[in-house]
Amino acid sequence: MNRRVVGAVSVCVVAAALGVGALAGSPLAGGTPGGGGHHSGDTLGGGGHHASGDTGAVSPDRTGADRPAANRPVSDRLVQPREAGSYLWPYTSRRRSVDGRTLALNVVVLGEPDRVRRVLERRSDANWSGAESDAAIGETPWRHASGATRYTYVADAPEVEGQWVEATYQLAVGSYFTSRVHARAYPAPSGDWTALQVHTEYWDWFRLRHTVTGTGPGARFVEEDLRGVPSTTDLRREYHGLGGSGNSGWLSVIEIASASAAGLLVVASRRRLHDRAADLALPGVLVAIVLGVRVAGVAIADLFVGTNPQVLAGLCYPVLVAGPPVAAARLAPDDPGYATGLAALGLGAGVTLDLALVGVAAVPLRLALHRVALVVALAAVAAGASARDRRLTAAGLLAWGLTLALPLAGVV
C-alpha cells in the first residue's frame, strides 16, 4: 500500500514539474500566442534551433549604444541584394543579435519599398494553391497579419556598422487557426529593395502557437503570386551560399517596375490584347461569311418552301461574292505578309468547315484547286489593301471574280 502511495505521489510531482516547465516556455508565460511574446513558434518544426556561428553569444538584455560589436554579423555573412546598394544579413533573429538567429530570409523584391508594399497588398486574389501538398493555403488574398517580433541586420557596407531593423509589416494568406503563408517584410532603410521572410505554418492547439512547415513553399508562393503581375519585370533565383535556418543558400529575386514604368507596361499589354483581337477579326469574319451563307440558305429554304431554289440562292450568293473581298480590304492589318496569312487562314478555314458541315469527306481535285485559287486571290486583295497598293488590290479582285465565274461558265 505504501509503495502505491509513494508511486502515485511521484507521478503527480513529475507531472506538476512538466506542467510548470511547459508553462514557463509557452506563450501563456510570455505574451499572447502569435504575438511578440513567444520565441520558438517560427523555427522549423516548432523546435528551438538557432545558430550562433556568426559570432559569439552575448547577453540579450543589452541594447542601444552599449551593445558590443559582437552582436552584429561578420562581413562575410552579408549579401548585397542590389549592386551598389546596402548589405543584408539573410536571416531573421529573435533579438538584435545574431545569437537569436531563426528563419532565413528567402525573397528579395527589388523596387521602391512603398511601391513593393502596394503591389503586395493589392494581390487581391492569389489564385494559387498547393504549397508542398498543403492545399489549404493559397485560396485567400493577402491581408495584414500579426506575429512575433523578428529583426534582421542591414549595413551600408560590410565593414561599416549597420543597424538592426524590425519587420515593417506582416502579411498572410490563409486562416490564422488552420494553415497559412506568413510573410514578414523588411524594407531597406536606404535602397530600393524589400527583403521578405516567407514561410508556411499551421496552428498547433497542443502548443498554442504556430508550427513552421517550411520556407521553400513560402518563397514559391510569392513567386507564383507575382509572376503574372504586369509590374513584375524579372523573376530569378540567386545563390549566395549562406545556408542554414531552413535555407539552402538561394534567394528568390523579384524585380518590380516603378509606377510610371508599370503604367507603360499595362498600356502596352492592353494594346497587345487589342491588337490580337483586331488580328482575329479578319479570319473570324471570313469564316462567319462562308458558314453564314450556308446556314442562311438552309433557313430561307425552310421558310419559303416551294420557292425556286435558284431564286433563294440569288439572295445569298452576292454576300459570298462581295463579303470576303470587302472584309479583306477593310480588316487587313498594316503588315502585308501578316495580312496575307490571316486572309488565307480565314477563307481556308471557312471553306474546310463548310465542306465538313455538309458531310463532304473527299473533294475532287478540280474543286480543291478552285478553292485554293480563291484563297490566293483573296490573299492578294488583303496584301494589296495592307500595302496600300492599288494595283495588287485590283489584281486580287480580278482574280477573285474570274475564279468565281469559272463554275458559272461550267469550267469547274
NORQUIHU-V321631 format. One record per residue. N is the residue number from 1. RES is the residue in one letter. SS is DSSP state (hx for helix, st for strand, lp for the rest). PSI is psi in whole degrees, 0 to 359 (none if undefined). Layout:
n: <N N>
res: <RES RES>
ss: <SS SS>
psi: <PSI PSI>
This chain:
n: <1 2 3 4 5 6 7 8 9 10 11 12 13 14 15 16 17 18 19 20 21 22 23 24 25 26 27 28 29 30 31 32 33 34 35 36 37 38 39 40 41 42 43 44 45 46 47 48 49 50 51 52 53 54 55 56 57 58 59 60 61 62 63 64 65 66 67 68 69 70 71 72 73 74 75 76 77 78 79 80 81 82 83 84 85 86 87 88 89 90 91 92 93 94 95 96 97 98 99 100 101 102 103 104 105 106 107 108 109 110 111 112 113 114 115 116 117 118 119 120 121 122 123 124 125 126 127 128 129 130 131 132 133 134 135 136 137 138 139 140 141 142 143 144 145 146 147 148 149 150 151 152 153 154 155 156 157 158 159 160 161 162 163 164 165 166 167 168 169 170 171 172 173 174 175 176 177 178 179 180 181 182 183 184 185 186 187 188 189 190 191 192 193 194 195 196 197 198 199 200 201 202 203 204 205 206 207 208 209 210 211 212 213 214 215 216 217 218 219 220 221 222 223 224 225 226 227 228 229 230 231 232 233 234 235 236 237 238 239 240 241 242 243 244 245 246 247 248 249 250 251 252 253 254 255 256 257 258 259 260 261 262 263 264 265 266 267 268 269 270 271 272 273 274 275 276 277 278 279 280 281 282 283 284 285 286 287 288 289 290 291 292 293 294 295 296 297 298 299 300 301 302 303 304 305 306 307 308 309 310 311 312 313 314 315 316 317 318 319 320 321 322 323 324 325 326 327 328 329 330 331 332 333 334 335 336 337 338 339 340 341 342 343 344 345 346 347 348 349 350 351 352 353 354 355 356 357 358 359 360 361 362 363 364 365 366 367 368 369 370 371 372 373 374 375 376 377 378 379 380 381 382 383 384 385 386 387 388 389 390 391 392 393 394 395 396 397 398 399 400 401 402 403 404 405 406 407 408 409 410 411 412>
res: <M N R R V V G A V S V C V V A A A L G V G A L A G S P L A G G T P G G G G H H S G D T L G G G G H H A S G D T G A V S P D R T G A D R P A A N R P V S D R L V Q P R E A G S Y L W P Y T S R R R S V D G R T L A L N V V V L G E P D R V R R V L E R R S D A N W S G A E S D A A I G E T P W R H A S G A T R Y T Y V A D A P E V E G Q W V E A T Y Q L A V G S Y F T S R V H A R A Y P A P S G D W T A L Q V H T E Y W D W F R L R H T V T G T G P G A R F V E E D L R G V P S T T D L R R E Y H G L G G S G N S G W L S V I E I A S A S A A G L L V V A S R R R L H D R A A D L A L P G V L V A I V L G V R V A G V A I A D L F V G T N P Q V L A G L C Y P V L V A G P P V A A A R L A P D D P G Y A T G L A A L G L G A G V T L D L A L V G V A A V P L R L A L H R V A L V V A L A A V A A G A S A R D R R L T A A G L L A W G L T L A L P L A G V V>
ss: <lp hx hx hx hx hx hx hx hx hx hx hx hx hx hx hx hx hx hx hx hx hx hx hx hx lp hx hx hx lp lp lp lp lp lp lp lp lp lp lp lp lp lp st lp lp lp lp lp lp lp lp lp lp lp lp lp lp lp lp lp lp lp hx hx hx lp lp hx hx hx lp lp lp hx hx hx st st lp lp lp lp lp lp lp st st st lp st st st lp lp lp lp hx hx hx st st st st lp lp st st st st lp lp hx hx hx hx hx hx hx hx hx lp lp lp lp lp lp lp lp lp st lp lp st lp lp lp lp lp lp lp lp st st lp lp lp lp lp lp st st st st st lp lp lp lp lp lp lp st st st st lp lp st st st st st st lp lp lp lp st st st st st st st st st lp lp lp lp lp st st st st st st st st st st st st lp lp lp lp st st st st st st lp hx hx hx hx hx hx hx hx hx hx hx hx lp lp lp lp st st st st st st st st lp lp lp lp lp lp lp lp lp lp st st st st st st st lp lp hx hx hx hx hx hx hx hx hx hx hx hx hx hx hx hx hx hx hx hx hx hx hx hx hx hx hx hx hx hx hx hx hx hx hx hx hx hx hx hx hx hx hx hx hx lp lp lp lp lp hx hx hx hx hx hx hx hx hx hx hx hx hx hx hx hx hx hx hx hx hx hx hx lp lp lp lp hx hx hx hx hx hx hx hx hx hx hx hx hx hx hx hx hx hx hx hx hx hx lp lp lp lp lp lp lp hx hx hx hx hx hx hx hx hx hx hx hx hx hx hx hx hx hx hx hx hx hx lp lp lp hx hx hx hx hx hx hx hx hx hx hx hx hx hx hx hx hx hx hx lp lp lp lp>
psi: <314 324 321 319 315 318 318 318 321 316 318 319 315 316 319 320 318 321 317 319 321 319 324 329 4 167 339 334 352 21 183 147 137 356 208 0 341 152 341 11 343 22 152 127 5 3 179 32 135 162 140 24 348 330 177 160 146 167 126 349 7 116 171 213 338 6 132 162 340 345 340 159 157 160 325 3 16 149 159 103 326 140 141 25 191 171 156 138 117 44 170 162 149 337 174 59 148 341 356 21 137 235 151 147 135 356 137 125 117 132 170 128 318 320 317 317 318 320 317 315 345 12 76 342 98 320 41 126 172 36 96 61 12 85 354 344 157 354 334 146 159 141 165 143 165 154 177 152 129 147 159 171 134 138 150 332 154 323 358 139 129 213 150 129 144 154 127 322 161 142 157 152 118 176 141 320 11 257 154 165 124 129 134 134 134 87 145 131 326 111 165 72 159 123 140 140 110 131 161 146 163 155 125 108 333 340 351 44 173 145 124 133 345 157 330 313 325 316 318 328 314 319 310 325 323 354 317 7 133 330 350 117 342 145 120 174 133 141 121 352 1 94 191 163 44 17 143 11 9 144 133 122 122 127 128 130 158 168 318 317 321 322 319 323 319 315 316 321 316 322 321 319 320 318 320 319 319 323 322 347 316 304 325 316 320 316 317 323 311 310 327 320 318 310 319 321 316 317 317 321 324 330 322 68 135 349 146 120 329 323 316 322 325 338 326 329 321 329 319 329 312 333 305 313 320 316 317 321 324 329 3 131 173 340 112 317 318 318 320 313 318 319 316 319 313 310 321 317 319 315 317 314 325 315 321 326 326 5 25 115 324 123 128 152 318 319 322 316 324 317 323 320 321 318 317 317 316 324 323 322 315 318 318 319 321 320 2 37 103 324 314 320 316 320 320 318 320 315 321 314 316 321 322 331 337 315 326 330 1 10 322 none>
